[in-house]
Amino acid sequence: MPSEKQAPKLTLMFREYCSLCHKMRDALQPYQAEYGFDLDIIDVDDDPVLEEKYNELVPVLLAGDTEICHWFLDENKLKAFLDQEAV
């Protein structure tokens, strides 16, 4: 019996006061509904290391350590990643 493929897990580096962060989070919702991925939202201001690493880039969407996009949701890159994961 083949094992079921686990849903991919994405991470959104986020700031509460960042309007681009809220827009990216909201734009991810239909994709999350369609593809069923887990989404961790991490506020970079809660961790000095993350704040230094991602400071000017947030929001940043990651799959593991791989950046899918930053500032704006790149729907083509996201779909390509999710479609690849679904295979």
GUVEXVO-122776 format. One line per 5 residues: number of its first residue (from 1); their letters; for each residue x, y, z of N, C-alpha, C. Coordinates in nm, 3 decimals, m for minus. Layout:
residues N
NUM	A	X Y Z X Y Z X Y Z  ...
This chain:
residues 87
1	MPSEK	0.085 m0.119 0.000 0.000 0.000 0.000 0.089 0.124 0.000  0.071 0.215 m0.096 0.156 0.334 m0.100 0.124 0.426 0.017  0.230 0.489 0.068 0.207 0.582 0.179 0.151 0.713 0.123  0.065 0.773 0.202 0.006 0.900 0.159 0.110 1.009 0.168  0.110 1.094 0.068 0.204 1.207 0.067 0.157 1.310 0.168
6	QAPKL	0.249 1.354 0.251 0.214 1.455 0.349 0.200 1.591 0.282  0.108 1.669 0.335 0.091 1.804 0.283 0.219 1.883 0.307  0.257 1.965 0.210 0.377 2.046 0.231 0.355 2.147 0.345  0.464 2.188 0.403 0.458 2.287 0.510 0.531 2.412 0.463  0.461 2.523 0.466 0.521 2.651 0.428 0.531 2.740 0.550
11	TLMFR	0.624 2.833 0.544 0.643 2.929 0.653 0.636 3.069 0.596  0.561 3.153 0.663 0.551 3.294 0.625 0.618 3.378 0.732  0.728 3.443 0.693 0.794 3.538 0.782 0.713 3.668 0.776  0.673 3.717 0.889 0.561 3.810 0.901 0.594 3.920 1.000  0.529 4.032 0.986 0.529 4.138 1.088 0.386 4.183 1.105
16	EYCSL	0.344 4.198 1.227 0.205 4.232 1.255 0.166 4.367 1.194  0.258 4.463 1.193 0.225 4.598 1.145 0.249 4.615 0.994  0.282 4.506 0.925 0.322 4.512 0.784 0.202 4.482 0.694  0.160 4.580 0.616 0.043 4.559 0.530 0.073 4.456 0.420  0.195 4.454 0.367 0.230 4.353 0.267 0.222 4.212 0.326
21	CHKMR	0.258 4.200 0.453 0.252 4.070 0.520 0.107 4.021 0.527  0.017 4.110 0.565 m0.124 4.073 0.574 m0.180 4.039 0.436  m0.138 4.114 0.334 m0.186 4.085 0.198 m0.138 3.948 0.151  m0.011 3.915 0.179 0.039 3.784 0.137 m0.031 3.673 0.213  m0.049 3.691 0.343 m0.120 3.589 0.421 m0.260 3.565 0.365
26	DALQP	m0.330 3.673 0.336 m0.466 3.661 0.282 m0.466 3.596 0.143  m0.367 3.631 0.061 m0.358 3.577 m0.074 m0.326 3.427 m0.073  m0.266 3.379 0.035 m0.233 3.237 0.045 m0.354 3.150 0.078  m0.458 3.210 0.134 m0.572 3.130 0.182 m0.637 3.043 0.075  m0.667 3.095 m0.045 m0.728 3.007 m0.145 m0.637 2.891 m0.185
31	YQAEY	m0.506 2.916 m0.189 m0.411 2.810 m0.223 m0.404 2.706 m0.111  m0.412 2.754 0.011 m0.411 2.662 0.126 m0.536 2.574 0.123  m0.651 2.633 0.087 m0.775 2.556 0.077 m0.765 2.453 m0.035  m0.705 2.491 m0.148 m0.696 2.401 m0.263 m0.593 2.290 m0.242  m0.474 2.326 m0.191 m0.364 2.231 m0.183 m0.348 2.168 m0.045
36	GFDLD	m0.409 2.226 0.057 m0.405 2.168 0.191 m0.271 2.174 0.261  m0.188 2.272 0.230 m0.058 2.281 0.297 m0.073 2.344 0.435  0.021 2.310 0.522 0.028 2.373 0.653 0.103 2.504 0.638  0.060 2.605 0.712 0.126 2.735 0.706 0.161 2.781 0.846  0.290 2.794 0.871 0.338 2.853 0.996 0.361 3.001 0.971
41	IIDVD	0.307 3.084 1.058 0.329 3.228 1.048 0.419 3.268 1.165  0.534 3.322 1.131 0.634 3.356 1.233 0.659 3.506 1.228  0.641 3.571 1.342 0.668 3.714 1.351 0.818 3.733 1.372  0.885 3.789 1.271 1.031 3.802 1.277 1.076 3.892 1.393  0.989 3.980 1.437 1.027 4.069 1.546 1.036 3.998 1.681
46	DDPVL	0.988 3.873 1.687 0.998 3.795 1.811 1.132 3.725 1.824  1.215 3.729 1.721 1.342 3.656 1.721 1.448 3.744 1.656  1.546 3.790 1.734 1.649 3.881 1.679 1.724 3.821 1.559  1.747 3.691 1.558 1.818 3.628 1.446 1.734 3.636 1.320  1.606 3.602 1.331 1.517 3.611 1.215 1.497 3.754 1.171
51	EEKYN	1.487 3.844 1.267 1.469 3.986 1.234 1.586 4.036 1.152  1.707 3.997 1.192 1.826 4.040 1.118 1.830 3.976 0.979  1.794 3.849 0.970 1.802 3.776 0.843 1.699 3.824 0.742  1.576 3.849 0.787 1.466 3.878 0.696 1.418 4.022 0.701  1.483 4.107 0.776 1.437 4.241 0.808 1.369 4.316 0.694
56	ELVPV	1.441 4.343 0.586 1.387 4.422 0.476 1.310 4.340 0.373  1.310 4.208 0.388 1.247 4.122 0.289 1.103 4.086 0.322  1.063 4.098 0.449 0.929 4.049 0.486 0.821 4.119 0.406  0.718 4.048 0.373 0.695 3.906 0.402 0.779 3.816 0.312  0.820 3.703 0.371 0.895 3.603 0.297 0.822 3.470 0.311
61	LLAGD	0.795 3.404 0.197 0.731 3.273 0.199 0.838 3.168 0.174  0.848 3.072 0.266 0.952 2.971 0.260 0.892 2.831 0.256  0.962 2.742 0.188 0.937 2.598 0.197 1.065 2.540 0.255  1.064 2.509 0.382 1.188 2.472 0.450 1.279 2.595 0.452  1.400 2.579 0.399 1.493 2.693 0.392 1.491 2.759 0.255
66	TEICH	1.405 2.712 0.166 1.400 2.763 0.030 1.297 2.874 0.019  1.342 2.990 m0.027 1.250 3.102 m0.045 1.168 3.082 m0.172  1.036 3.091 m0.157 0.948 3.087 m0.273 0.933 3.228 m0.328  0.909 3.324 m0.240 0.897 3.464 m0.283 0.904 3.556 m0.161  0.921 3.684 m0.187 0.914 3.784 m0.080 0.846 3.910 m0.134
71	WFLDE	0.801 3.992 m0.043 0.726 4.116 m0.068 0.586 4.092 m0.123  0.576 4.021 m0.236 0.446 3.994 m0.297 0.436 3.846 m0.329  0.317 3.790 m0.322 0.298 3.649 m0.353 0.323 3.627 m0.502  0.421 3.542 m0.532 0.448 3.502 m0.670 0.365 3.376 m0.694  0.247 3.394 m0.751 0.155 3.283 m0.766 0.211 3.173 m0.856
76	NKLKA	0.286 3.210 m0.959 0.344 3.110 m1.049 0.446 3.023 m0.976  0.532 3.084 m0.896 0.631 3.007 m0.820 0.563 2.919 m0.716  0.461 2.975 m0.650 0.389 2.898 m0.549 0.321 2.776 m0.613  0.251 2.799 m0.724 0.183 2.688 m0.793 0.283 2.583 m0.841  0.395 2.628 m0.896 0.497 2.534 m0.943 0.547 2.449 m0.826
81	FLDQE	0.572 2.511 m0.712 0.619 2.436 m0.595 0.512 2.338 m0.550  0.388 2.384 m0.536 0.281 2.297 m0.486 0.251 2.184 m0.583  0.252 2.213 m0.712 0.227 2.108 m0.811 0.339 2.003 m0.809  0.462 2.048 m0.789 0.575 1.956 m0.780 0.560 1.868 m0.657  0.516 1.926 m0.544 0.497 1.851 m0.421 0.386 1.749 m0.432
86	AV	0.288 1.776 m0.516 0.171 1.688 m0.528 0.201 1.563 m0.609  0.311 1.563 m0.683 0.344 1.449 m0.771 0.385 1.329 m0.688
